[in-house]
Amino acid sequence: MKLGDYTRQEIFEALAGKRGRESLKLAKELAERFSVSVGHIYKITHGVRLNGRARRHDAGEKRIELAPEIDLFMEGLTVDADFSADHVLWVTSRHFGLPADFVSITTYNQWLREKHMSRNLLGKDLRPYRSFESPRANHMHHYDTTVAEAFYANDDGSIGHEPGYERYKNKPGNRRPRLVLYSLVDDFSRVIFARFYFSENTLNLLDFVFRAWSEKEDRSFPFFGIPNFLYCDQGAPRRSAKFLHAKEKLGFEIPDTTPSHATEFGPRKHGKVERTFGEGLLGEFMKITRIFRFAEIDEMNQCLYDWLIHTNNKKNRTTNEVRFARWVRSVGAPRSMPSEEMFKLLHYDRDERVVKGNLQIELNGRKYQLPYRKPFINWVGVKIEVYWYPGKDDTISVVYDHHEEEVRAMAPVVDLAMEYKKIAATDREKRLAELKGANYSAVNFPAMYAPEKDLPYLPKRGQEFDDKRISEKSRPDGRPSFTPEVYLDEVEAAFALKKAGFFDGDKAQREADRAWLKALFSGREKIPESELSTAIEALKTKQWEAEG
């Protein structure tokens, strides 16, 4: 039944400011009068009734005060050790000798929320920040990489996919090449360029920026050009001599920045490129491989390229513009150069060399001595890749088994005859030798692993209770130690006293027994049965001494 405006106004005025039983009584009367349900009356008067119980006079005030050192100790356990509230209160009560229930879990969690220090909020970056944005396209590009943990290379070159609860094929020890996603984002337009590689090194970085900054033959991907600034982490490829030479020749700057993992909530500084990972780019593209298997990495990159064209032709939620359209509108004349020239500037000469037993290689008439340490000592007899910048072969890069190192030209290490020098032991070898001589005679292992002797005997599942294995230890009142303590209220204690011969005398004696029992409780609701037994024995002993 639909209520009219006048009827609704009458109901509002009747229930305005009412709560509890008074509100319920009026609602029932109005419901019967207007032939509607009580629930309907409650629903339409939700805004005028006083809901819930009355507000406390001290609402919002802290009703439990702790010493500042206790507050600091508890908050430190939450912030520094990530202890749960239950764990924090237990440790604090033990450390400061407080009652186990000195503060409830609910109250402590409420304190943390009021200070914005709950475990949930500690995982969020609540600091204020300032956004920055480039004035035009190609002014700044953001670059970063991430390991595509869901992908791995099969023996036949195809790309496999594993769900998150497995990922055993991508563990470092199985020697399967792991796919790495390289991603570059234009700061102003949010245009994304990305590509998969089998490792993260300088050579792949150079190939990636060459493909990103070169003009594409496919006009459906208009993005190209060298930026004024490249915003990236301080990774090894970015610090390599090859990339620094390319930076000087191509004329772009790399602003100083700290790595994302070096500070708390570091990814915020690289948010525009970090958002291309996860569900933003890699997570969404990853879903394709759940139902489709790529034959090789080139096929996968081609599919990613086509998928990026689709993505960059969609509106960005922040700018409310299509990425490609915003880039074309603001880029002007992209700063670029012929692909052949850029390729020469970005790429080094390459050759292969076999490492000799003395860890030497020869290149362009010069000898290079590899250091006598890992991983170089494992390269004896293997063919490694060698890269160098044309005309500047004082520094070369050696690559083997997805590992890259820069090596400077140095004089070969030659030991004089009769002056043989042993190769210095590694830190690991020194540590192993030190551990072999460790002495553990002072450690009492039998006592360390011995079971606690105060624990009561409990039979194993399926076994009968063995009375012979009951602990002989007993309490002062003679009861076994494994027997739980029994607590009695005043009525139960009176019955126990009646059995012990109390309350059997004349009226004066009964009154004296009641007064003695009341004094024994002294305001407590319950007392231990052992305390009552001890008090009875003491009273009887006192009476016997008086009679004797």
C-alpha positions in Angstrom: 0.0 0.0 0.0 1.4 3.4 -1.0 1.2 6.0 1.8 0.1 9.6 0.9 2.2 12.7 1.7 0.0 13.7 4.6 0.1 10.2 6.1 3.9 10.0 5.8 4.2 13.4 7.4 2.0 12.3 10.3 4.2 9.1 10.8 7.4 11.3 10.6 6.1 13.6 13.4 5.0 10.7 15.6 8.4 8.9 15.5 10.7 11.9 15.3 13.3 11.7 18.1 12.0 8.3 19.4 14.2 5.2 20.0 14.0 1.7 21.5 10.8 0.3 22.9 9.0 3.6 22.6 9.7 3.7 18.9 8.7 0.1 18.5 5.4 0.6 20.3 4.5 3.6 18.1 5.5 1.8 15.0 3.2 -1.1 15.7 0.3 1.3 16.4 0.9 3.2 13.2 1.4 0.0 11.2 -2.0 -1.4 12.4 -3.7 1.9 11.7 -2.5 2.4 8.2 -2.4 -1.3 7.2 1.3 -1.6 6.5 4.1 -3.6 8.1 6.3 -2.4 11.0 9.3 -2.8 8.8 7.9 -0.4 6.3 7.3 2.2 9.0 10.9 1.7 10.2 12.2 2.1 6.7 10.5 5.4 5.8 11.4 6.9 9.2 15.0 5.9 9.2 16.1 9.5 9.0 14.0 10.9 11.9 14.3 8.1 14.5 17.2 7.9 16.9 18.8 4.6 16.0 20.8 2.4 18.5 21.5 3.0 22.1 22.1 6.4 23.7 25.5 7.9 23.2 27.9 7.5 26.1 28.9 10.7 28.0 32.5 9.8 27.5 32.2 8.6 23.9 35.4 9.2 21.9 37.5 9.6 24.9 40.3 7.1 25.8 39.1 5.4 29.0 42.3 3.3 29.5 45.6 5.2 30.1 48.9 3.3 29.8 52.4 4.6 30.5 54.1 6.2 27.5 56.8 3.5 27.5 54.1 0.8 27.2 52.4 2.6 24.3 55.7 2.9 22.6 56.6 -0.7 23.1 53.3 -2.0 21.8 53.3 0.3 18.7 56.9 -0.7 18.0 55.9 -4.4 17.9 53.1 -3.6 15.4 55.1 -1.3 13.1 58.6 -2.9 13.3 57.7 -6.6 13.7 54.2 -6.7 12.2 52.8 -8.6 15.2 49.1 -9.2 15.3 47.1 -7.4 18.1 46.7 -10.6 20.0 50.5 -11.2 19.9 51.3 -7.6 20.9 49.1 -7.7 23.9 50.5 -11.1 25.0 54.1 -10.0 24.7 53.4 -6.7 26.5 51.6 -8.3 29.4 54.5 -10.8 29.9 57.2 -8.1 29.5 55.6 -5.5 31.9 53.9 -7.9 34.3 50.4 -6.7 33.4 47.2 -8.8 33.6 46.5 -10.9 30.5 43.4 -8.8 29.7 44.8 -5.4 30.5 43.6 -4.2 27.1 41.2 -5.9 24.7 42.2 -6.8 21.2 39.3 -4.6 19.9 40.4 -1.6 21.9 44.0 -1.9 20.8 43.0 -2.2 17.1 40.8 0.9 17.6 43.8 2.9 18.9 45.9 1.9 15.9 43.1 2.9 13.5 42.8 6.3 15.2 46.5 6.9 14.7 46.4 5.5 11.1 48.9 2.8 12.2 46.8 -0.3 11.7 48.4 -3.2 9.9 46.2 -2.5 6.9 47.1 1.1 6.8 50.8 0.5 7.4 50.9 -1.2 4.0 49.7 1.9 2.3 51.6 5.1 1.4 49.6 7.9 3.1 52.2 10.6 2.6 51.1 13.6 0.5 52.7 13.8 -2.9 52.9 16.1 -5.9 52.1 15.0 -9.4 54.3 16.0 -12.3 53.7 15.9 -16.0 55.8 16.8 -19.1 54.7 19.8 -21.1 54.5 17.8 -24.4 55.0 14.4 -25.9 58.6 13.0 -26.2 59.8 15.3 -23.5 60.3 12.5 -21.0 60.0 8.7 -21.4 59.7 6.3 -18.4 61.5 3.0 -18.7 61.4 -0.1 -16.5 61.6 -3.9 -16.6 59.9 -6.8 -14.7 60.3 -10.5 -14.8 57.3 -12.2 -16.4 57.1 -15.0 -13.8 54.2 -16.7 -15.5 56.2 -17.3 -18.7 59.0 -19.7 -19.4 60.8 -21.1 -22.5 60.2 -24.7 -23.5 62.9 -26.8 -25.1 61.3 -26.4 -28.5 61.4 -22.5 -28.2 57.7 -22.2 -27.5 56.5 -20.0 -24.7 54.8 -21.8 -21.8 52.6 -20.3 -19.1 52.1 -21.4 -15.5 49.5 -20.3 -12.9 50.6 -18.4 -9.8 50.3 -21.4 -7.5 52.9 -23.4 -9.5 55.8 -21.4 -11.0 58.3 -24.2 -10.3 59.7 -24.1 -13.9 60.8 -20.5 -13.4 62.9 -21.1 -10.3 66.5 -19.8 -10.8 68.1 -23.3 -10.5 66.4 -25.0 -13.4 68.3 -23.0 -16.0 65.3 -22.1 -18.1 65.5 -18.7 -19.7 63.0 -16.4 -18.0 61.1 -13.8 -19.9 61.6 -10.1 -19.0 59.1 -7.5 -20.1 60.7 -4.2 -21.1 58.2 -1.3 -21.0 58.5 2.4 -22.0 55.8 5.1 -21.5 55.6 8.6 -22.8 55.0 10.9 -19.8 52.6 13.3 -21.5 50.5 11.0 -23.7 50.8 7.7 -21.8 51.7 5.9 -25.1 53.1 2.5 -24.2 55.8 0.5 -26.1 56.8 -2.9 -24.7 58.7 -6.0 -25.7 59.7 -9.4 -24.2 63.3 -10.6 -24.0 65.0 -13.6 -22.4 67.2 -11.6 -20.0 67.9 -8.1 -18.7 71.2 -6.7 -20.0 72.6 -3.8 -21.8 72.4 -5.3 -25.3 68.6 -6.0 -24.9 68.1 -2.5 -23.5 69.8 -1.0 -26.6 67.8 -3.1 -28.9 64.6 -2.1 -27.1 65.1 1.6 -27.2 66.2 1.3 -30.8 62.9 -0.3 -31.7 60.9 2.2 -29.5 62.6 5.4 -30.8 62.8 4.3 -34.5 60.1 5.3 -36.9 57.9 2.3 -37.5 57.1 1.0 -41.0 53.6 0.3 -39.7 51.8 3.7 -39.7 49.2 2.4 -37.3 51.9 2.8 -34.5 52.9 6.5 -35.0 55.0 6.7 -31.8 58.8 7.3 -32.4 61.5 9.8 -31.5 64.3 10.4 -29.0 63.2 12.0 -25.7 64.9 14.8 -23.8 64.9 12.7 -20.6 64.8 9.0 -19.9 63.5 8.4 -16.4 64.6 4.9 -15.1 66.1 3.0 -12.2 69.9 3.0 -11.6 70.2 -0.6 -12.9 73.5 -2.1 -14.2 72.5 -1.9 -17.9 71.7 1.8 -17.5 75.1 2.4 -16.0 77.1 0.4 -18.6 79.7 2.1 -20.8 77.7 1.1 -23.9 74.6 2.8 -22.8 76.4 5.9 -21.5 78.1 6.3 -24.9 74.8 6.0 -26.6 73.3 8.6 -24.3 76.0 11.1 -25.2 75.6 10.5 -29.0 71.8 10.6 -29.0 71.6 13.6 -26.7 69.2 12.6 -23.9 69.6 13.0 -20.2 68.9 10.5 -17.4 67.7 12.2 -14.2 69.2 11.0 -11.0 66.7 8.8 -9.0 66.8 6.1 -6.4 65.7 2.5 -7.3 62.1 1.6 -6.7 63.1 -1.1 -4.2 65.5 1.2 -2.3 62.9 3.1 -0.4 59.5 2.3 1.1 56.7 2.6 -1.4 59.4 3.3 -4.0 57.2 2.3 -7.1 55.2 5.5 -6.6 58.1 7.5 -8.2 57.8 5.3 -11.3 54.1 5.0 -11.2 53.4 5.7 -14.8 55.5 2.9 -16.0 54.8 0.6 -13.1 51.1 0.7 -14.0 51.9 -0.9 -17.3 52.8 -4.1 -15.4 50.4 -6.2 -13.4 46.8 -5.9 -14.5 47.7 -2.8 -16.5 49.6 -4.6 -19.3 51.4 -7.8 -18.4 48.5 -9.2 -16.3 46.0 -8.6 -19.1 48.1 -9.8 -21.9 49.0 -12.9 -19.8 45.4 -14.0 -20.0 45.9 -14.7 -23.7 48.4 -17.4 -22.9 46.0 -19.3 -20.7 44.1 -20.4 -23.8 46.8 -20.0 -26.5 50.4 -21.1 -26.8 53.0 -19.1 -28.8 55.4 -21.0 -30.9 58.3 -18.7 -30.3 59.1 -15.4 -28.6 59.0 -13.4 -31.9 55.4 -14.6 -32.4 54.6 -13.5 -28.8 56.2 -10.0 -29.4 54.2 -9.6 -32.6 51.0 -10.3 -30.8 52.0 -7.9 -28.0 52.8 -5.2 -30.6 49.3 -5.6 -32.2 47.8 -5.6 -28.7 49.6 -2.3 -27.9 48.1 -0.7 -31.0 44.7 -1.6 -29.6 45.5 -0.3 -26.1 47.1 3.0 -27.3 44.0 3.7 -29.3 41.9 3.7 -26.2 41.2 6.7 -23.9 43.4 7.1 -20.8 41.3 7.7 -17.7 43.7 10.4 -16.4 44.0 12.5 -19.5 40.6 11.5 -20.9 42.2 11.4 -24.4 43.2 8.6 -26.7 47.0 7.9 -26.1 48.0 8.0 -29.8 45.8 11.1 -30.5 47.3 13.0 -27.5 50.9 12.1 -28.7 50.3 13.2 -32.3 48.6 16.4 -31.1 51.5 17.6 -29.0 54.7 16.0 -30.4 55.5 18.5 -33.1 58.6 17.3 -35.1 60.0 14.2 -33.3 63.7 14.3 -32.6 65.0 11.4 -34.6 67.8 10.2 -37.0 68.2 7.6 -39.7 67.7 4.1 -38.4 71.1 3.0 -39.7 72.9 5.7 -37.8 71.0 5.1 -34.6 71.7 1.4 -34.9 75.4 2.0 -35.1 75.3 4.4 -32.1 73.3 1.9 -30.0 75.1 -1.3 -30.9 78.6 -2.5 -30.4 80.7 -4.8 -32.5 80.3 -8.4 -31.6 82.6 -11.5 -31.7 83.1 -14.8 -29.9 86.2 -16.0 -28.0 87.2 -19.1 -26.1 88.5 -18.5 -22.6 91.9 -20.1 -22.0 92.9 -21.9 -18.9 94.7 -18.8 -17.5 91.4 -16.9 -18.0 92.7 -14.8 -20.9 91.0 -13.9 -24.2 92.5 -12.1 -27.2 90.7 -9.4 -29.2 92.0 -7.0 -31.9 95.6 -7.9 -31.0 95.1 -7.1 -27.3 94.9 -9.5 -24.4 92.3 -9.3 -21.7 92.7 -11.0 -18.3 89.5 -12.0 -16.6 89.6 -11.8 -12.8 90.2 -15.0 -10.8 86.8 -15.1 -9.2 83.3 -16.3 -9.9 81.7 -16.4 -12.4 84.8 -16.1 -14.6 86.6 -19.1 -13.1 83.8 -21.3 -14.4 84.3 -20.1 -18.0 87.5 -21.9 -18.8 87.2 -23.6 -22.2 83.8 -22.1 -23.1 83.0 -19.8 -26.0 81.8 -16.5 -24.8 80.3 -13.5 -26.6 82.4 -10.3 -26.7 81.0 -6.8 -27.4 83.0 -3.5 -27.7 82.4 0.0 -28.8 84.1 0.7 -32.2 87.4 2.5 -31.6 87.2 2.2 -27.8 88.2 -1.3 -27.0 89.8 -0.4 -23.6 86.6 -1.7 -22.1 84.7 -4.8 -23.4 81.7 -6.7 -22.3 81.7 -10.4 -22.0 78.5 -12.4 -22.0 77.9 -16.1 -21.2 74.9 -18.0 -19.9 72.7 -14.9 -19.6 75.4 -13.2 -17.4 77.1 -10.0 -18.5 80.2 -8.3 -17.1 82.3 -5.4 -18.2 86.1 -6.0 -18.3 88.8 -3.6 -18.8 92.0 -4.3 -20.7 94.7 -5.3 -18.3 98.2 -6.8 -18.3 98.1 -10.6 -18.2 98.8 -12.0 -14.7 102.1 -14.1 -15.0 103.8 -15.7 -12.1 107.6 -15.9 -12.1 109.2 -19.3 -12.2 109.7 -20.8 -8.7 107.4 -18.2 -7.3 104.1 -20.1 -7.7 101.2 -18.2 -6.1 98.1 -20.0 -5.2 94.8 -18.4 -6.4 93.2 -16.6 -3.4 90.4 -18.5 -1.8 86.9 -17.1 -2.2 84.9 -15.8 0.8 82.7 -18.8 0.6 85.7 -21.2 0.7 87.1 -19.3 3.7 83.7 -19.5 5.5 83.4 -23.2 4.8 86.8 -23.8 6.3 85.9 -21.8 9.3 82.7 -23.7 9.8 84.5 -27.1 9.7 86.5 -26.1 12.8 83.4 -24.9 14.8 83.1 -26.3 18.3 79.7 -27.1 19.7 80.8 -28.9 22.9 79.3 -26.1 25.0 75.8 -26.7 23.7 73.7 -29.1 25.8 71.6 -30.6 23.0 70.0 -33.3 25.1 68.7 -30.7 27.6 67.6 -28.4 24.7 65.4 -31.0 23.1 64.2 -32.7 26.3 60.4 -32.4 26.8 59.0 -30.1 29.5 58.7 -32.1 32.8 55.8 -30.0 34.2 53.4 -31.1 31.5 50.7 -33.6 32.6 50.6 -37.1 31.1 48.3 -37.4 28.1 47.8 -40.7 26.3 48.3 -40.8 22.5 45.3 -41.2 20.3 43.9 -44.7 20.4 45.8 -45.7 23.6 44.2 -46.3 27.0 44.9 -44.1 30.0 47.8 -45.5 32.0 47.4 -44.6 35.8 51.0 -45.6 36.4 52.3 -42.7 34.3 50.5 -40.0 36.3 52.8 -37.4 37.7 53.7 -37.8 41.4 54.0 -34.1 41.9 51.1 -32.6 43.9 49.8 -29.3 45.2 50.2 -28.1 48.8 46.6 -29.3 49.5 47.5 -32.8 48.3 45.7 -32.8 44.9 47.7 -34.0 41.9 49.3 -31.3 39.8 47.3 -32.2 36.7 44.0 -31.6 38.4 42.5 -28.3 37.4 41.7 -25.8 40.2 38.1 -25.6 41.3 36.5 -22.3 42.2 33.5 -22.0 44.6 31.0 -19.2 45.2 29.7 -18.3 48.6 26.7 -20.8 48.5 28.9 -23.7 47.3 31.5 -22.9 50.0 28.7 -23.0 52.6 27.7 -26.5 51.5 31.3 -27.6 51.7 31.5 -26.1 55.3 28.3 -27.9 56.2 29.8 -31.2 55.2 32.9 -30.3 57.3 30.8 -29.8 60.5 30.1 -26.1 60.3 26.7 -24.5 61.0 25.7 -27.4 63.4 26.0 -25.5 66.7 23.7 -23.0 68.4 22.5 -19.8 66.8 25.6 -17.8 68.0 27.9 -20.4 66.6 26.1 -20.4 63.2 26.3 -16.6 63.1 30.1 -16.8 63.9 30.5 -19.4 61.0 28.7 -17.1 58.6 30.8 -14.1 59.6 34.0 -16.2 59.2 32.9 -17.3 55.7 32.1 -13.8 54.7 35.5 -12.5 55.9 37.2 -15.3 53.9 35.6 -14.1 50.6 36.2 -10.4 51.5 34.2 -9.1 48.5 35.3 -11.8 46.0 32.7 -13.6 44.0 34.6 -16.9 44.0 37.6 -18.5 45.9 39.7 -21.5 45.0 38.7 -24.8 46.7 42.2 -25.3 47.9 42.1 -21.9 49.7 38.9 -23.0 51.5 40.5 -26.3 52.5 43.6 -24.6 53.8 41.5 -22.1 55.8 39.3 -24.9 57.4 42.4 -26.8 58.4 43.9 -23.7 59.9 40.7 -22.9 61.8 40.4 -26.4 63.2 44.0 -26.5 64.3 43.5 -23.2 66.1 40.4 -24.5 67.9 42.2 -27.7 69.0 45.1 -25.7 70.4 42.6 -23.5 72.3 40.8 -26.5 73.7 44.0 -28.2 74.7 
